[in-house]
Amino acid sequence: SGSTSSEGSRGEMQRVGAKQYLVARALYSEDSFAEEHEKVCRPHKTTLDHVKQYFKCDAKRAKNTALSLLPIVGWIKIYRIKEWLLNDIVSGVSTGLVAVLQGLAYCLLASLPPWYGLFSAFFPVVIYFFFGTSRHISVGPFPVLCLMIGSVVTRLVPDEGPPVNITGFEGLTRDEQRVLVASSVTFLTGIMQLAMGVLQVGFVVMYLSDTLVSGFTTAAAIHILVSQLKFVLGLQVPGISGPLAIIYTLEIIFAKITSTNVCDVVIALVIMVVVFIVKELNDRFKSKLPVPIPIEVIMTVIACGVSYAFDFRVKYGIDVVGYIPQGYESPIAPNLHIFKETAVEAFPMAIVGFAVAFSVAKVYSVKHDYTIDGNQELIAFGISNIFGASFKSFAASTALSRSAVQESTGGKTQIAGVLSALIVMIVTLAIGFLLDPLPKSVLGAVVIVNLKGMLMQVREIPYLWKRDKPDCVVWLGTCIASILLGLDLGLAVGLGVELISVILRTQFPRCSVLANIRGTDIYKDRKDYTNIIEPKGVIIFRIPAPIFFANIEFFRSKLIEAVSKTMTPYHKQMDRQ
């Protein structure tokens, strides 16, 4: 009967047509296995040995290092001119037009004169061409970084009142002081990124989970939205930084709401509605369109023409971009005194700028089947920001919408990026004056429309709550803290909440007792199934975490609890027998 029952059980487990595997091997202990199969005893390396190996240099290693520092050498050799060049040209022109507009618009977030955004859309792009490993991201201004720079700028050089007492501000206008602050903090950000790249610590981005980044960028989008209301409404609102800055800004806006410029509001609403509709059409029919319709550029040209023809600035008192100087300004040295004032704020800028760029680059590298190097990306952005800051550009990363344009219009390599920089250079050197009558409300409207993707991340909350409640708490904690305390402190709070989440998961893991699912050789948590078999006198206890000093007591108590609950009925049955 035992044989029959065994065969029946085996037959029950072997479903017709099911894939199966059988494992049959000798029983080993760790020592017996190592002895029988001649385990190699590797020599122990000291810290000094590792240091010597790291700095060891020969011809082959020097060549590999040079190639890794200049990734362009690797991909330029396999560049297919006939297949890729036309795509890169189309992509470069399309991306360049968007980069011009976004450079002007995002510069308002940094509280700088608009034309400095054109510098940021040129210098970092050219440097990244040589040192970057991604072939598809569009380097340049990123709204979140611009806002973080703007908070530093308005703190040191406020709209109202005297600037902070810093050596080097003497004899400079307010705008010149702000440009010096922005370029200095960008230079410091670049130094930090370059240092992290040289020290091979690109792994730090792994501590910024997708959940944390999502909550952080959503909060940043809300900050950006509020900061652009003054341009859309045509109000004079001073820049405010620090905790609760968003509350104080809204308070001032509501206090001045009766002074709203109707012309600015109408222009902004028309721009937002048209751009939003056409962007939706671009997404819906992207497979049928050769290139996305550059509606932002088209509406900007129309707005410039209408504003000039009807003299909106004089007739309706709207605020326009104004005079845009032609050409590039002479390089400047960073201010070391500003370094001391902004070191704490520069570090989160370095991390956020790299994290966003790396995550976007990773998406496109997977899609197009090539690899990117996180440490080399740090070096590339570090050098780009250091060089760009010397020519008065501000911290660069990548804008998601601009990168999407570069990739979706057929861009194959960073040649498209260089061509986009060429378009920006043409505007800067030759035709920038045509943008003089452009209303700032148009730029504000363009910024707000491009926030859609970041603002829609709030839809993740119900999904996160169902899937992983600690992750949802990280999202909410990061978002709320970033909104109320500011982006720099909010990021620190988010990292703290995430660290607590990891500690709790490790210290109090979800332990379970496994049971055999009837008719299979698979074991699952006995609480999740009803048709189970539990071997008499045997407990399979699972702890989904490493056992160490912090959770050993928790593990012991849960194990004793599981044993007592499982073995008590078994002992009672044995006593009856």
Buried (B, 14 or more C-beta within 10 A) or exposed (E): EEEEEEEEEEEEBEEEEEEEEEEEEEEEEEEEEEEEEEEEEEEEEEEEEEEEEEEEEEEEEEEEEEEBBEBBEEBEEEBEEEEBBEBBBBBBBBBBBBBBBBBBBBBBBBBBBBBBBBBBBBBBBBBBBBBBBBBBBBBBBBBBBBBBBBBBBBBBBBEEEEBBEBEBBEEBEEEBBBBBBBBBBBBBBBBBBBBBBEEEEBEBBEEBBEBBBBBBBBBBBBBBBBBBBBBBBBBEBEBBBEEEBBEBBEEBBEEBEEEBBEBBBEBBEBBBEBBBEBBEBBEEEEEEEEBBEBBBBBBBBBBBEEBBEEEBBEEBEBBBBBEBEEEBEEEBEBBEBBBEBBEEBBBBBBBBBBBBBBBBBBBBBEEEEBEBBBBBBBBBBBBBBBBBBBBBBBBBBBBBBBBBBBBBBBBBBBBBBBBBBBBBBEBBEEEBEBBBBBBBBBBBBBBBBBBEEBBEBBEBBEEBBEEBEBBBBBBBBBBBBBBBBBBBBBBBBBBBBBEBBBEEBBBBBEBBBBBBBEBEEEBBBBEEEEEBBBEEEEBBBBBEBEEEEEBEEBBEEBBEEBEEEBEEEBEEEEEEE
